[in-house]
């Protein structure tokens, strides 16, 4: 999957994203970019320059912003 496809899926859905962490560990993260699920105090305040190598997401289980490298993505499925 490419960057634009993943970002669009995240804007519309909650995803289970499987990726390889930098240390080689496989991680599954339940995440989204749907504003309904991001607490207002954590909503993005400004538009930053987009880094197309990494995707910043709201981790629903940790209630925090996390990111993963797009080239480490194994799969992304609608939760």
C-alpha positions as CSV (number, residue, x, y, z in Angstrom):
1,X,0.0,0.0,0.0
2,X,1.2,3.5,-0.7
3,X,1.2,6.5,1.5
4,X,-1.8,8.2,0.0
5,X,-4.0,5.1,0.2
6,X,-3.1,4.5,3.8
7,X,-3.8,8.1,4.8
8,X,-7.2,8.0,3.1
9,X,-8.1,4.8,4.8
10,X,-7.1,6.2,8.2
11,X,-9.2,9.4,7.6
12,X,-12.3,7.2,7.0
13,X,-11.8,4.2,9.2
14,X,-10.3,2.6,12.3
15,X,-7.5,0.4,11.1
16,X,-5.4,-2.5,12.5
17,X,-2.0,-1.6,11.1
18,X,0.8,-4.2,11.2
19,X,4.3,-3.0,10.8
20,X,7.9,-3.8,11.7
21,X,9.3,-1.5,14.4
22,X,12.8,-0.1,14.0
23,X,14.1,-2.8,16.5
24,X,12.7,-5.5,14.2
25,X,9.7,-6.3,16.4
26,X,6.3,-6.8,14.6
27,X,3.6,-4.5,16.0
28,X,-0.1,-4.3,15.5
29,X,-1.7,-0.9,16.3
30,X,-5.4,0.0,16.3
31,X,-5.3,3.6,15.0
32,X,-7.1,6.3,13.0
33,X,-7.1,9.8,11.8
34,X,-10.9,10.3,12.1
35,X,-11.4,13.4,14.2
36,X,-14.3,11.8,16.0
37,X,-11.9,9.5,17.9
38,X,-9.1,12.1,18.6
39,X,-9.7,14.1,21.8
40,X,-10.0,17.8,21.1
41,X,-7.0,18.6,23.3
42,X,-4.9,16.3,21.0
43,X,-6.2,17.4,17.7
44,X,-3.6,18.8,15.3
45,X,-3.3,22.5,15.8
46,X,-1.5,23.4,12.7
47,X,-0.6,22.0,9.3
48,X,3.0,20.8,9.3
49,X,5.0,19.9,6.3
50,X,4.1,16.3,5.5
51,X,6.7,13.6,5.9
52,X,5.7,11.0,3.3
53,X,8.1,8.4,4.8
54,X,6.2,8.2,8.1
55,X,2.5,8.2,9.0
56,X,1.4,9.9,12.2
57,X,-1.7,8.3,13.7
58,X,-3.9,8.3,16.8
59,X,-3.3,5.0,18.7
60,X,-6.7,4.2,20.1
61,X,-5.3,1.7,22.7
62,X,-2.6,4.0,24.1
63,X,-4.6,7.3,23.5
64,X,-1.5,9.0,22.1
65,X,0.0,10.0,18.8
66,X,2.3,7.3,17.3
67,X,3.8,6.8,13.9
68,X,5.1,4.1,11.6
69,X,7.3,4.2,8.6
70,X,5.4,3.5,5.4
71,X,8.1,1.2,4.1
72,X,7.7,-1.0,7.3
73,X,4.0,-1.5,6.7
74,X,3.1,-5.2,6.5
75,X,-0.7,-4.8,6.3
76,X,-3.6,-2.4,7.1
77,X,-7.1,-3.8,7.7
78,X,-10.3,-2.1,8.7
79,X,-10.9,-2.9,12.4
